[in-house]
Amino acid sequence: MNQTELIRNLKNGDVRAVARLLTLIEDEDKKAEHILKKIWKFTGKSYIIGITGPPGSGKSTIVDVLAKTIANKGHKVGILAIDPTSPFTGGAVLGDRLRMSGAQESGIFIRSVASRGHLGGLAATTRFMINAIELLQNDITLVETVGAGQGDVEIVQLADTTVVVEVPGLGDEVQAQKAGILEIGDILVVNKSDRTGADRLSKELQMMLSLGEHGGWLPPIVTTTATSNEGIDNLWDEIENHRNHLGKEKLRQQRLGKLKYELENQVSQKLFARKITEVGNDEIEKMANSIMKRDIDPFSAVEKIIKE
């Protein structure tokens, strides 16, 4: 289908058109930018729930059963799962999609995309993929990150509610505090709560929370065993509590701050790419050689490049 037909179908919430747009975005095709400009005003209407945590914590299973729970309560749900990148094809490994069989059987839209080495547990184009999925008229969008550990905190710049999943038995739980990942959680989940050590982990998380500052919202700790659907209703209740806590005004301010952060990043990337093109690789290599020979320090070199 041509671009005009694709845009028309996107406005009508056509699933195949959305899947096509997602592919264009993931491939960083120039046509995606043109299409997004045309449909931008139809996006931004879903509530975004981010699910993050270390590998092996059961994030995919939680997303699967949580999506079905939300759908059964009358909501329309879309899922964006960020998978590790295949070293052979450069695409998503698709492990998340395979584990979310329940959501797929319920007719919930799921898209797995590759992180492509992008730090922070997300793909560089995640925001635009969320916008594409919103064209399906879903009022809830679940975003699952790769599970990159210490660097897996970028989701907080996209999600309205961030859920951090922890699990007993992955080593020294105190490392979670050092990683900073607990600081981004609006809700903390202790999954696989039938395992030995779950109670101890819950107490340690509670102790860590008591040492921090949380403003008007103290992140609740929810225990779940996602494989048997235990605790998932409680998790959804806490997500709704956090949404109610934000209200319209706090949510608007929160989204505005995140959009400003994202806009600054995009502007800096564009300016960086433009400057590098202007300077040229030969000049960069020449300056690098001068730094290595200690003819110039790196700070002065950067200032010189910018001025020239």
Buried (B, 14 or more C-beta within 10 A) or exposed (E): EEEEEBBBBBEEBBEEBBBBBBBBBBEEEEBBEEBBEBBEEBBEEBBBBBBBBBEEBBBBBBBBBBBBBBBEEEBBBBBBBBBBBEEEEEBBBBEBBEBBEBBBEBEBBBBBBBBBEBBBBBBBBBBBBBBBBBBBEBBBBBBBBBBBBEBBBBBBBBBBBBBBBBBBEBEEBEEBBEBEBBBBBBBBBBBBBEEEBBEEBBEBBEEBBEEEEEEEEEBBBBBBBBBEBBBBEBBBEBBBBBBEEBEEEEBEEEBEEBEEEEEEEEEEEEEEEEEEEEBEEEBEEEBEEBBEEEEBEEEEBEEEBEEE
